[in-house]
Amino acid sequence: MDDGEAEALELAIEIGADYVLIDEVLARREATRLKIQVVGLIGILKLAKEKVLLNQVRPYPDELKKAGFWISDRLYAEVLISVNE
């Protein structure tokens, strides 16, 4: 876990955040251990569609993947199914 993620967890504890936005696996594990709810970038996209802030989720993970952001095929499929795409 890098310094930025450690600081994000520390701040989440300090302010009593409902969620912390983290995608990196080690930081997610630590957040879970600390009983901090975690949401990743793909989860934010899903929430945005559910709240009708986005019409579609699909274009965003596709562009993220092209830019080198790693998204598991399983997560990709699960999110698109869950938002009916």
N, CA and C of each residue as an Amber inpcrd file, in Angstrom:
protein
   255
   0.8510000  -1.1670000   0.0000000   0.0000000   0.0000000   0.0000000
   0.9020000   1.2370000   0.0000000   0.5610000   2.1920000  -0.8550000
   1.4090000   3.3850000  -0.9140000   0.9420000   4.4530000   0.0730000
   1.7040000   5.5290000   0.1700000   1.4170000   6.5910000   1.1410000
   0.0380000   7.2200000   0.9280000  -0.3450000   7.4280000  -0.3180000
  -1.6310000   8.0580000  -0.6130000  -2.8030000   7.2320000  -0.1090000
  -2.7210000   5.9260000  -0.3000000  -3.7970000   5.0520000   0.1740000
  -3.8200000   4.9920000   1.6920000  -2.6460000   4.9600000   2.3150000
  -2.5750000   4.9640000   3.7780000  -3.1910000   6.2400000   4.3320000
  -2.9010000   7.3730000   3.6920000  -3.4720000   8.6480000   4.1280000
  -4.9840000   8.6830000   3.9290000  -5.4560000   8.0910000   2.8350000
  -6.8970000   8.0430000   2.5890000  -7.6030000   7.2470000   3.6870000
  -7.0070000   6.1340000   4.0930000  -7.5940000   5.3320000   5.1700000
  -7.5760000   6.0930000   6.4920000  -6.4570000   6.7560000   6.7630000
  -6.3350000   7.5420000   7.9960000  -7.3910000   8.6520000   8.0360000
  -7.5740000   9.3420000   6.9220000  -8.5660000  10.4090000   6.8480000
  -9.9800000   9.8560000   6.9910000 -10.2490000   8.7150000   6.3610000
 -11.5800000   8.1030000   6.4610000 -11.9280000   7.8000000   7.9130000
 -10.9450000   7.3130000   8.6610000 -11.1600000   7.0330000  10.0860000
 -11.3880000   8.3420000  10.8350000 -10.5490000   9.3230000  10.5520000
 -10.5980000  10.6120000  11.2550000 -11.9420000  11.3200000  11.0850000
 -12.4780000  11.3030000   9.8730000 -13.7250000  12.0330000   9.6250000
 -14.9680000  11.1530000   9.7060000 -14.7670000   9.8580000   9.9330000
 -15.9040000   8.9400000  10.0150000 -16.6160000   8.7730000   8.6860000
 -15.8430000   8.6590000   7.6160000 -16.4030000   8.5470000   6.2640000
 -17.2650000   7.3050000   6.1250000 -18.3040000   7.4200000   5.3070000
 -19.1540000   6.2640000   5.0170000 -18.4210000   5.2560000   4.1310000
 -17.6190000   5.7640000   3.1950000 -16.8820000   4.9340000   2.2440000
 -15.5030000   5.5320000   2.0270000 -14.6200000   4.7040000   1.4890000
 -13.3470000   5.1950000   0.9940000 -13.2010000   4.6360000  -0.4240000
 -12.7570000   5.4900000  -1.3330000 -12.5790000   5.1030000  -2.7310000
 -11.1680000   4.5760000  -2.9060000 -11.0550000   3.2640000  -3.0710000
  -9.7510000   2.6150000  -3.2340000  -9.9240000   1.4370000  -4.1790000
  -9.0020000   1.2960000  -5.1200000  -9.0300000   0.1660000  -6.0340000
  -7.9220000  -0.8470000  -5.7600000  -6.8260000  -0.4390000  -5.1710000
  -5.6650000  -1.3030000  -4.9650000  -5.9830000  -2.3760000  -3.9130000
  -5.6260000  -3.6140000  -4.2090000  -6.0230000  -4.7770000  -3.4090000
  -5.5420000  -4.7050000  -1.9560000  -4.2810000  -4.3950000  -1.7160000
  -3.7750000  -4.3710000  -0.3400000  -4.4750000  -3.3070000   0.4970000
  -4.7170000  -2.1550000  -0.0930000  -5.4000000  -1.0830000   0.6240000
  -6.8540000  -1.4550000   0.9050000  -7.4900000  -2.1520000  -0.0280000
  -8.8670000  -2.6080000   0.1900000  -8.9270000  -3.5930000   1.3500000
  -7.9580000  -4.4830000   1.4040000  -7.9140000  -5.4590000   2.5120000
  -7.7460000  -4.7500000   3.8560000  -6.8670000  -3.7670000   3.8810000
  -6.6290000  -3.0260000   5.1190000  -7.8810000  -2.2510000   5.5230000
  -8.5540000  -1.6400000   4.5740000  -9.7930000  -0.9180000   4.8710000
 -10.8370000  -1.8660000   5.4530000 -10.9490000  -3.0320000   4.8740000
 -11.8990000  -4.0290000   5.3690000 -11.5350000  -4.4410000   6.7910000
 -10.2460000  -4.6370000   7.0320000  -9.7890000  -4.9990000   8.3780000
 -10.1390000  -3.9060000   9.3830000 -10.0680000  -2.6610000   8.9260000
 -10.3780000  -1.5200000   9.7820000 -11.8820000  -1.2190000   9.8390000
 -12.6560000  -2.0650000   9.1610000 -14.1160000  -1.9210000   9.1040000
 -14.5660000  -0.6170000   8.4280000 -13.8140000  -0.2450000   7.3880000
 -14.1710000   0.9040000   6.5550000 -14.7530000   0.3410000   5.2610000
 -15.9400000   0.8070000   4.8930000 -16.5360000   0.3360000   3.6510000
 -15.7470000   0.8790000   2.4660000 -15.5510000   0.0170000   1.4790000
 -14.7350000   0.3530000   0.3180000 -15.6040000   0.3530000  -0.9340000
 -15.3510000   1.3090000  -1.7850000 -15.9480000   1.3180000  -3.1100000
 -14.8220000   1.6480000  -4.0830000 -14.8420000   0.9990000  -5.2170000
 -13.8440000   1.2620000  -6.2440000 -14.4260000   2.1120000  -7.3600000
 -13.6210000   2.4140000  -8.3190000 -14.0530000   3.2590000  -9.4300000
 -15.2330000   2.6420000 -10.1760000 -15.1870000   1.3510000 -10.3980000
 -16.2830000   0.6870000 -11.1070000 -17.5580000   0.7430000 -10.2680000
 -17.4200000   0.6180000  -8.9650000 -18.5740000   0.7430000  -8.0750000
 -19.1870000   2.1320000  -8.1250000 -18.3480000   3.1470000  -8.2600000
 -18.8400000   4.5240000  -8.3900000 -19.6490000   4.6710000  -9.6780000
 -19.1670000   4.0720000 -10.7550000 -19.9070000   4.1280000 -12.0220000
 -21.2700000   3.4620000 -11.8800000 -21.2860000   2.3240000 -11.2020000
 -22.5470000   1.6000000 -10.9750000 -23.5120000   2.4680000 -10.1550000
 -23.0330000   3.0610000  -9.0850000 -23.8760000   3.9360000  -8.2620000
 -24.3900000   5.1310000  -9.0630000 -23.5410000   5.6830000  -9.9110000
 -23.9420000   6.8310000 -10.7310000 -25.0840000   6.4590000 -11.6710000
 -25.0390000   5.2660000 -12.2460000 -26.1410000   4.8540000 -13.1210000
 -27.3920000   4.6060000 -12.3040000 -27.2590000   3.9760000 -11.1510000
 -28.4190000   3.7060000 -10.3070000 -29.1050000   5.0050000  -9.8770000
 -28.3270000   6.0720000  -9.7070000 -28.8770000   7.3690000  -9.2990000
 -29.2150000   8.2480000 -10.5130000 -29.1660000   7.6380000 -11.7010000
 -29.4990000   8.2820000 -12.9710000 -28.6040000   9.4980000 -13.2500000
 -27.3460000   9.3850000 -12.8570000 -26.3530000  10.4050000 -13.1890000
 -25.6230000  10.0440000 -14.4760000 -25.7090000   8.7720000 -14.8590000
 -25.1610000   8.2630000 -16.1230000 -26.2530000   7.4780000 -16.8410000
 -26.2370000   7.5460000 -18.1620000 -27.1640000   6.7180000 -18.9470000
 -26.6200000   5.3170000 -19.1410000 -25.2930000   5.2060000 -19.2450000
 -24.6330000   3.9290000 -19.4770000 -23.3570000   3.8530000 -18.6670000
 -23.0190000   2.6320000 -18.2480000 -21.7550000   2.3760000 -17.5610000
 -20.7010000   1.8970000 -18.5520000 -21.1190000   1.0620000 -19.5050000
 -20.1960000   0.3530000 -20.3960000 -19.0870000   1.2010000 -21.0130000
 -19.3430000   2.3910000 -21.5190000 -18.2500000   3.1200000 -22.1820000
 -17.0800000   3.4580000 -21.2510000 -17.3560000   3.6580000 -19.9850000
 -16.3140000   4.1090000 -19.0650000 -15.2930000   3.0210000 -18.7260000
 -15.7280000   1.8120000 -18.3340000 -14.7020000   0.7850000 -18.1120000
 -13.9620000   0.4170000 -19.3910000 -14.6590000   0.4960000 -20.5190000
 -13.9840000   0.2170000 -21.7920000 -12.8470000   1.2070000 -22.0180000
 -13.1020000   2.4800000 -21.7880000 -12.0670000   3.5030000 -21.9540000
 -10.9660000   3.3530000 -20.9030000 -11.3560000   3.0190000 -19.6730000
 -10.3520000   2.8040000 -18.6220000  -9.4210000   1.6530000 -18.9950000
  -9.9860000   0.5650000 -19.5190000  -9.1620000  -0.5800000 -19.9280000
  -8.1900000  -0.1800000 -21.0400000  -8.6770000   0.6040000 -21.9930000
  -7.7990000   1.0640000 -23.0850000  -6.6410000   1.9010000 -22.5410000
  -6.9010000   2.6220000 -21.4520000  -5.8830000   3.4910000 -20.8570000
  -4.9420000   2.7470000 -19.9100000  -5.1890000   1.4250000 -19.7280000
  -4.2940000   0.6300000 -18.8970000  -4.8120000   0.3220000 -17.5040000
  -6.0230000   0.7480000 -17.1690000  -6.6320000   0.4400000 -15.8700000
  -7.0700000  -1.0160000 -15.9040000  -6.6160000  -1.8120000 -14.9290000
  -6.9560000  -3.2320000 -14.9330000  -8.3150000  -3.4540000 -14.2860000
  -9.1790000  -4.1570000 -14.9950000 -10.4990000  -4.5430000 -14.4940000
 -10.6700000  -6.0150000 -14.8100000 -10.9800000  -6.8140000 -13.7910000
 -11.1490000  -8.2420000 -14.0490000 -12.3580000  -8.4630000 -14.9510000
 -12.2770000  -9.4940000 -15.7610000 -13.3930000  -9.8210000 -16.6510000
 -14.6520000 -10.1370000 -15.8430000 -14.4760000 -10.7830000 -14.7040000
 -15.6060000 -11.1430000 -13.8490000 -16.3110000  -9.8860000 -13.3140000
 -15.5370000  -8.9360000 -12.7860000 -16.1190000  -7.7020000 -12.2700000
 -16.8060000  -6.9250000 -13.3850000 -16.1530000  -6.8310000 -14.5140000
 -16.7060000  -6.1350000 -15.6760000 -18.0780000  -6.7060000 -16.0330000
 -18.1460000  -8.0260000 -16.1550000 -19.4070000  -8.6910000 -16.5120000
 -20.4650000  -8.5110000 -15.4260000 -20.0760000  -8.6870000 -14.1690000
 -21.0310000  -8.5690000 -13.0620000 -21.6520000  -7.1750000 -13.0020000
 -20.8320000  -6.1530000 -13.1740000 -21.3420000  -4.7800000 -13.0990000
 -22.2880000  -4.4990000 -14.2560000 -21.9160000  -4.9010000 -15.4640000
 -22.7820000  -4.6480000 -16.6090000 -24.1090000  -5.3980000 -16.4810000
 -24.0710000  -6.6140000 -15.9820000 -25.3060000  -7.3690000 -15.7520000
 -26.1610000  -6.6650000 -14.7080000 -25.5170000  -6.2090000 -13.6330000
 -26.2680000  -5.5850000 -12.5380000 -26.9440000  -4.2730000 -12.9350000
 -26.4390000  -3.6290000 -13.9940000 -27.0530000  -2.3740000 -14.4600000
 -27.7810000  -2.5780000 -15.7930000 -28.0480000  -3.8500000 -16.1090000
 -28.8150000  -4.2140000 -17.3140000 -28.2060000  -3.7180000 -18.6230000
 -26.9000000  -3.9000000 -18.7480000 -26.2400000  -3.5280000 -20.0160000
 -25.6160000  -4.7480000 -20.6500000
